[in-house]
Amino acid sequence: MKKLSLDAPATEQIEINGEIFDVNMSDIDIINKCADLSREYADLKKDDIESIKSAVNEIIGFIDKILGDGAVVKISNGKPVNTVTAYNWLMSIYKAVYEEQDKYIEYKYE
């Protein structure tokens, strides 16, 4: 029988406002979900309250899924987070994850 020993990936971490969070999703899952959210809410209208509520709840939920339950509350110091802020935070997290992976690929293959 052939035996393999594969390295388990280390948990990536990100520091936000002095707080260190584990990144609980793979970079590709984060990238795919961000692309899905962008497509889903591309035509969001300011008078479509239900869609806005859905968007902000999904974005906040996704940030908590990436960084762990309660991450949004920690980042905001318990203050309310509006739609634009939540979206900007998600895009900043997405960009940080993407850039980190990009640096790894550049180092590994160039």
PLY file of the C-alpha trace (Angstrom):
ply
format ascii 1.0
element vertex 110
property float x
property float y
property float z
element edge 109
property int vertex1
property int vertex2
end_header
0.00 0.00 0.00
1.26 3.46 -0.91
1.40 5.89 2.00
1.38 9.65 1.69
2.09 12.34 4.18
0.60 15.64 3.09
1.16 18.94 4.82
-1.95 20.49 6.27
-2.25 24.16 5.38
-1.55 26.67 8.11
-4.40 28.90 9.14
-3.91 32.26 7.53
-4.35 35.30 9.71
-5.12 38.94 9.12
-4.75 41.88 11.47
-7.52 44.46 11.39
-7.46 47.49 13.68
-4.97 45.74 15.95
-7.12 42.61 16.27
-5.81 39.34 14.79
-8.37 37.14 13.04
-8.01 33.67 11.59
-9.06 33.51 7.95
-11.54 30.63 8.04
-12.03 30.28 4.29
-9.76 29.61 1.36
-8.76 32.46 -0.90
-10.64 30.94 -3.83
-13.84 30.63 -1.77
-13.54 34.28 -0.74
-12.86 35.41 -4.30
-15.75 33.36 -5.71
-18.24 34.58 -3.10
-17.19 38.22 -3.58
-17.71 37.83 -7.33
-21.12 36.26 -6.70
-22.13 39.09 -4.35
-20.98 41.71 -6.84
-23.09 40.13 -9.58
-26.07 39.58 -7.31
-26.21 43.16 -6.08
-24.88 44.99 -9.16
-28.28 46.53 -9.92
-29.18 47.41 -6.35
-31.58 50.35 -6.24
-31.68 52.77 -3.32
-35.47 52.47 -3.04
-35.42 48.64 -2.93
-35.23 48.36 0.86
-35.61 44.58 0.96
-32.68 44.06 -1.42
-30.56 46.53 0.55
-31.36 44.71 3.80
-30.54 41.41 2.15
-27.26 42.75 0.77
-26.00 44.22 4.03
-27.00 41.15 6.03
-25.30 38.87 3.54
-22.13 40.98 3.49
-21.92 41.18 7.29
-22.63 37.46 7.55
-19.94 36.71 5.00
-17.34 38.81 6.85
-18.19 36.89 10.02
-17.87 33.63 8.09
-14.41 34.63 6.83
-13.08 35.97 10.14
-15.21 34.19 12.73
-18.48 34.90 14.50
-18.57 38.39 15.97
-15.78 39.76 13.78
-17.89 42.66 12.51
-18.81 43.63 16.07
-15.13 43.51 17.09
-14.01 45.56 14.10
-16.73 48.18 14.65
-16.22 48.28 18.42
-19.88 47.36 18.79
-21.10 50.30 16.73
-23.66 49.93 13.93
-22.23 49.28 10.48
-23.88 50.75 7.39
-24.06 49.16 3.97
-21.24 51.15 2.38
-18.90 50.49 5.30
-19.66 46.75 5.31
-19.07 46.55 1.56
-15.81 48.52 1.81
-14.62 46.24 4.60
-15.39 43.15 2.54
-13.54 44.55 -0.46
-10.55 45.42 1.75
-10.48 41.87 3.13
-10.84 40.48 -0.40
-7.98 42.67 -1.63
-5.70 41.65 1.26
-6.38 37.95 0.69
-5.90 38.30 -3.07
-2.65 40.26 -2.70
-1.25 37.73 -0.23
-1.96 34.88 -2.63
-0.55 36.90 -5.51
2.71 37.43 -3.58
2.94 33.72 -2.85
2.44 32.79 -6.51
5.00 35.36 -7.62
7.54 34.06 -5.09
6.87 30.41 -5.85
6.79 30.50 -9.65
8.87 33.41 -10.84
0 1
1 2
2 3
3 4
4 5
5 6
6 7
7 8
8 9
9 10
10 11
11 12
12 13
13 14
14 15
15 16
16 17
17 18
18 19
19 20
20 21
21 22
22 23
23 24
24 25
25 26
26 27
27 28
28 29
29 30
30 31
31 32
32 33
33 34
34 35
35 36
36 37
37 38
38 39
39 40
40 41
41 42
42 43
43 44
44 45
45 46
46 47
47 48
48 49
49 50
50 51
51 52
52 53
53 54
54 55
55 56
56 57
57 58
58 59
59 60
60 61
61 62
62 63
63 64
64 65
65 66
66 67
67 68
68 69
69 70
70 71
71 72
72 73
73 74
74 75
75 76
76 77
77 78
78 79
79 80
80 81
81 82
82 83
83 84
84 85
85 86
86 87
87 88
88 89
89 90
90 91
91 92
92 93
93 94
94 95
95 96
96 97
97 98
98 99
99 100
100 101
101 102
102 103
103 104
104 105
105 106
106 107
107 108
108 109
